[in-house]
Amino acid sequence: MTLAYQIEGDLTVQEITIEELLHQGYGNLIDVRSPGEFARDTIPGAVNIPLFSDAERAQVGTAYKREGQAAAQWLGMQIVSPKMEELMRAIRQRAEELGEPPTIFCWRGGMRSRAMATFATFSGIPVRRLTGGYRAYRQHVVRTIEPYELKMPVFLLHGMTGVGKTELLRRLEAKGCPVLDLERMAGHRGSVFGHIGKGKPANQKMFDARLFEALRRCENAPYLLMEAESKRIGNAVQPAFLMEAKEQAVHIRLHAPLDVRVQRLYDEYVVPFAWRPDFAEKVIASFSTIARRIPTEQAALARNALQAGDYRSAIASLLVYYYDPRYQNKQNGYVPSFHHHVDASDLDEAERQIIFMIEDTLKFR
């Protein structure tokens, strides 16, 4: 049931529960926590209009511990007052751009969201306030994911590094296929080089939130399409229900020649990011974490190639002497047999074959 609290006369702030928010859909979420809190985890799709900066939040917290709530509230008022007009302009602009009342939230639906919602209402901006804040959302995500069961068939793409699994998932998703792109949710491409160009990988909370949102979108899908991933992707660990579903999946193995795979990895990892001043340093640092697992002579050749900027040679060496053997060992113990094999040398043709295989398999389900 939607609630509201009265400020003065007819001025009220509408309060909405997480269940109502999820049921109604939300396109205008405003997280008023500090930038640091927002960067760690938030509700997917939210924008950050912080009441306090990270330093200001720390000041208020210190005042609360040393002098009590009243002193902290007074300090907060002093900090916020000079920038209140700027904050209200940002909220109003967001409302006008999206044509929807903003839903404001903080960590647990406390004083920060109440202050912002109250000022917005006084300013003539209709807003909603999420009761329980981000914590209520997180609790809802955990309650949903922990016992979750996938009831639809799962199609799983396998293949050695560089074969085109991620690109095919993107293409198929663009065609309307229901896809769970776990690497995108994790902000990581699943290898020691997977963080390059991706920014900071998602933590577990953000991965769970993105997975939760994807599952909501695919709730009534006739099937799901995923890439075969290790249990851990970057900083995130897949929930048990996904690992169990993969065991029962329809397994599709993609193949492509070495030269094709090398070029694809070069185009994905090198071309977009090689211009950055720290690119070579990051690549060599990542290589150093696996060098001892590669035969000594080949590791030296790969390092020399990286230092010389000969990335294609280095990629080929890493595939032959590191990634391909590891992939083969994993597959030997993971899947008893593959249901389908697809030549992914031509991604257009591979895309067509995968769609045909899915449609043909579903006919007999």
Order of alpha helices (4+ residues) and beta strands (2+ residues): beta-beta-alpha-beta-alpha-beta-alpha-alpha-alpha-beta-alpha-beta-alpha-beta-alpha-beta-alpha-alpha-beta-beta-beta-alpha-beta-alpha-alpha-alpha-alpha-alpha-beta-alpha
